[in-house]
Amino acid sequence: MNILFSRRLLVGLLGLLALASNVSAQDFRIGFINQDRILREANIAKAAQAKLEQEFARREKELVEQGAALKAASDKFEREAPTLSESQRNARQKALIDQDRDLLRRRREFQEDANARKGEELQQLFDRVSKAVKVVAEAEKYDLIMQVQEAVYFNPRHDVTEKVVRALNAANGAK
């Protein structure tokens, strides 16, 4: 509901801006970018994703292995439980519960660390995207470039996403 309200408010403000200014419609240039597409197509976004995957691959593999080992131990316990004494059954059950708790804690820490690093990488990427958008806007004399996620319709000639991706790739290649 808030998104719909904010979009209507934005459209209303843009309408008022267009009416209030003494600029003719042909002089006022508006462009749009699709940030999801930029994240899929820009080389720096692909590189950031690969960097994150590489950075967390070892820990993720360890967690998968620990989960498989816990499942195997649990299955073994289920098979052997009827033949174990009460004290052996309780000791192994407690050990399995402790292992499960440790695995859950490690998974939670992994997810928190991965989310934090992803946020850092995205912030750096968004800073570069903003600079590339500004370069395109100034070079092509746009008055306004908006980010769209889900638009019912906009004219593709106002979509500057490809130009921003090219500017990002060119800037990344220059470094």
Secondary structure as GFF3:
##gff-version 3
##sequence-region A 1 175
A	DSSP	alpha_helix	2	20	.	.	.	ID=ss1
A	DSSP	beta_strand	30	33	.	.	.	ID=ss2
A	DSSP	alpha_helix	35	41	.	.	.	ID=ss3
A	DSSP	alpha_helix	43	80	.	.	.	ID=ss4
A	DSSP	three_ten_helix	81	83	.	.	.	ID=ss5
A	DSSP	alpha_helix	86	139	.	.	.	ID=ss6
A	DSSP	beta_strand	144	147	.	.	.	ID=ss7
A	DSSP	three_ten_helix	156	158	.	.	.	ID=ss8
A	DSSP	alpha_helix	161	174	.	.	.	ID=ss9
###
